Amino acid sequence: DGKRKWKGGRYGSGQLFLLPDQDLLVVISEEGELALVSASPDQFREVSRFPAVEGKTWNHPVLVRDVLLVRNGEEMAAFRLAVAGK
């Protein structure tokens, strides 16, 4: 219905995408931190958060099979994600 269910986290002008098979949002903050957030309408719950790249980024993260790619104007990083249920 378009109504806000929760608000949380501080990601600035970050970008995100949904991993529907795991009910997770993958968020890259404006400051280069990567966060996994539960995609539940009940409450905001950040599952994990860590620095991915140094400095500001407004680039969208990309998932290719099980490799997550993030970048900014100076560097790029790749992270292999564990497959759900394994």
C-alpha positions as a Markdown table, in Angstrom:
| # | Residue | x | y | z |
|---|---|---|---|---|
| 1 | Asp | 0.0 | 0.0 | 0.0 |
| 2 | Gly | 3.1 | 2.3 | 0.0 |
| 3 | Lys | 3.0 | 3.1 | 3.7 |
| 4 | Arg | 6.3 | 3.2 | 5.6 |
| 5 | Lys | 6.6 | 0.2 | 7.9 |
| 6 | Trp | 9.9 | 1.2 | 9.6 |
| 7 | Lys | 12.8 | 3.5 | 9.4 |
| 8 | Gly | 16.3 | 2.7 | 10.5 |
| 9 | Gly | 20.0 | 2.8 | 9.8 |
| 10 | Arg | 22.1 | 5.7 | 8.5 |
| 11 | Tyr | 23.2 | 5.1 | 5.0 |
| 12 | Gly | 23.2 | 8.6 | 3.5 |
| 13 | Ser | 22.7 | 8.6 | -0.2 |
| 14 | Gly | 23.4 | 4.8 | -0.4 |
| 15 | Gln | 22.1 | 2.2 | -2.7 |
| 16 | Leu | 20.5 | -1.2 | -2.2 |
| 17 | Phe | 19.0 | -4.2 | -3.7 |
| 18 | Leu | 16.9 | -7.2 | -2.5 |
| 19 | Leu | 18.0 | -10.8 | -2.1 |
| 20 | Pro | 14.4 | -12.2 | -2.3 |
| 21 | Asp | 15.5 | -15.8 | -1.6 |
| 22 | Gln | 17.1 | -14.8 | 1.7 |
| 23 | Asp | 14.8 | -11.8 | 2.6 |
| 24 | Leu | 17.8 | -9.5 | 2.9 |
| 25 | Leu | 18.5 | -6.0 | 1.6 |
| 26 | Val | 22.1 | -5.5 | 0.6 |
| 27 | Val | 22.9 | -1.8 | 1.3 |
| 28 | Ile | 26.1 | 0.1 | 0.4 |
| 29 | Ser | 26.2 | 3.4 | 2.4 |
| 30 | Glu | 27.4 | 6.7 | 1.0 |
| 31 | Glu | 30.4 | 6.2 | 3.3 |
| 32 | Gly | 31.4 | 2.9 | 1.7 |
| 33 | Glu | 30.0 | 0.5 | 4.4 |
| 34 | Leu | 28.2 | -2.6 | 3.3 |
| 35 | Ala | 25.2 | -3.7 | 5.4 |
| 36 | Leu | 22.8 | -6.6 | 5.3 |
| 37 | Val | 19.4 | -5.7 | 6.6 |
| 38 | Ser | 16.4 | -8.0 | 7.2 |
| 39 | Ala | 13.7 | -7.4 | 4.6 |
| 40 | Ser | 10.9 | -7.8 | 7.1 |
| 41 | Pro | 8.0 | -5.3 | 7.4 |
| 42 | Asp | 7.8 | -6.0 | 11.2 |
| 43 | Gln | 11.0 | -4.1 | 12.3 |
| 44 | Phe | 14.3 | -2.7 | 11.2 |
| 45 | Arg | 17.1 | -5.3 | 11.9 |
| 46 | Glu | 20.6 | -4.8 | 10.6 |
| 47 | Val | 22.2 | -8.3 | 10.4 |
| 48 | Ser | 25.7 | -7.3 | 9.6 |
| 49 | Arg | 27.8 | -4.2 | 8.7 |
| 50 | Phe | 31.4 | -3.7 | 7.7 |
| 51 | Pro | 33.6 | -1.3 | 5.7 |
| 52 | Ala | 33.7 | -2.3 | 2.0 |
| 53 | Val | 35.5 | 0.6 | 0.3 |
| 54 | Glu | 37.2 | 3.7 | 1.6 |
| 55 | Gly | 35.6 | 7.1 | 0.9 |
| 56 | Lys | 32.3 | 8.1 | -0.6 |
| 57 | Thr | 30.4 | 6.0 | -3.1 |
| 58 | Trp | 27.1 | 6.6 | -4.8 |
| 59 | Asn | 27.5 | 3.6 | -7.1 |
| 60 | His | 25.0 | 0.8 | -7.1 |
| 61 | Pro | 26.3 | -2.6 | -5.8 |
| 62 | Val | 26.1 | -5.5 | -8.3 |
| 63 | Leu | 25.6 | -9.2 | -7.6 |
| 64 | Val | 27.0 | -11.7 | -10.2 |
| 65 | Arg | 26.2 | -15.2 | -9.1 |
| 66 | Asp | 27.7 | -15.3 | -5.6 |
| 67 | Val | 30.1 | -12.4 | -6.0 |
| 68 | Leu | 29.1 | -8.9 | -4.7 |
| 69 | Leu | 30.9 | -6.0 | -6.5 |
| 70 | Val | 31.1 | -2.5 | -5.0 |
| 71 | Arg | 33.1 | 0.5 | -6.1 |
| 72 | Asn | 33.7 | 4.2 | -5.8 |
| 73 | Gly | 35.9 | 6.6 | -7.9 |
| 74 | Glu | 39.1 | 5.2 | -6.5 |
| 75 | Glu | 38.7 | 1.5 | -5.8 |
| 76 | Met | 36.6 | -1.6 | -6.2 |
| 77 | Ala | 36.0 | -4.6 | -4.0 |
| 78 | Ala | 34.6 | -8.1 | -4.5 |
| 79 | Phe | 33.0 | -10.2 | -1.8 |
| 80 | Arg | 32.0 | -13.9 | -2.2 |
| 81 | Leu | 28.6 | -14.4 | -0.5 |
| 82 | Ala | 27.6 | -17.7 | 1.2 |
| 83 | Val | 24.7 | -19.4 | -0.5 |
| 84 | Ala | 21.6 | -19.7 | 1.6 |
| 85 | Gly | 21.1 | -23.1 | 3.2 |
| 86 | Lys | 24.7 | -24.3 | 2.7 |
